[in-house]
Amino acid sequence: MTPTDWLGLLAGTLTTIAFVPQAVKIWVTKSADDVSYLMFGIFSVGIVLWLAYGIALAAMPIIVANVVTLVLSVLVIALKVRYGGRRGKREQEVDLP
């Protein structure tokens, strides 16, 4: 792999793991009231397009980052479907990083 590929993987890793705290918070609090279906829907379509672009270019860093990001985005949407209408635990009661 080239240094450019490593740079792409690092960038993809950092932007992808940004979704983990949101997914964990929804899971722990059992509340997704503040998560927007519209935002995550539009974002997921954008990720699918980035994935198609990465496949067209055979650019592994783009492909890997966007597959993982898409999985996390779909997870957040699924958690929103499951917990969106529930009040959940109060945020101050939850010890999150």
N, C-alpha and C positions, 0 to 999 in steps of 0.2 A: 504494500500500500504506500502511496505517496504521502508526503506531508500535507498536501491539499486534502486528501481523503481523510487523514487523521483530524484535520481542522474541521471538516464537515461532520465527522462522527462526534467530536467534542461539542460542537454547536448543537447538533441534533440531540445529544444526550442531555445537555443542560436545559434546552427548551422542552424536551419531553418530560423530564422528571419534575418540571414545574407543576404538572397536573397531579402528582402523587399527593401533596398535602390536601388538595381539594377533595380528592376521592376518599382519603383517610378521614377527613373532617366529616364528610357526609356519612360515612360508615359508622363512625364513633357516635356522632350526635343523632343519627337516624333522622336527620332533617336536611332537606335540600330546597327549602323555600326560596332562598336567594339565588338559586341557579337558574339561568335563563335557557329555556328550550331553544329559542330563536338563535341565541349566540352560539350555543354548542352545535346546533344543526348546521348553521352557516359555516362554522369552523370545521366541522367534520367533512362537509362537501369540499372545502378548501384543502383539507388534508388528503382526501381521495384524489384530487387533481394534482397535488404535489407528488403523491405516490405514482400516479400515471406518468408524470413528467420524469420522475426518477427512473422508472422502468424504461421509458423511451430512450433515456440517455445511458441506461445500464449503469447508473451511479449508485453504488451500494450504500454510501452514507445517507443519501436522500431516501432510498428505499427503506432501509432499516429504521431510521428515525421516524419516518412517517407511518410505517406499520405499527410501531409501538405507540406513537402518539394517537393514532386512530383507535387502537384498542383501549387506551386510557380514556379517550373522549367518549367512546361508546359506553365504557364502564360508568362514567359520570352521568351520562344520559339514563342508563339503566337504573342507577341509584336514585336519580331524580324521579323516575317513574315509580320506583318502589317506595321512596320516603318523602316525596315532594309535598304531599298533603298533610304530613304529620308535624306536630309541633316539635318533637325531639327533646333532647336534654338541653338544658340551658348551657350556653357556651362557656360561662365561667366555671361550670362544674367539670368541664372536660380539660384534661391536661394534654395539650398538643404541643409539639415542638415549634 
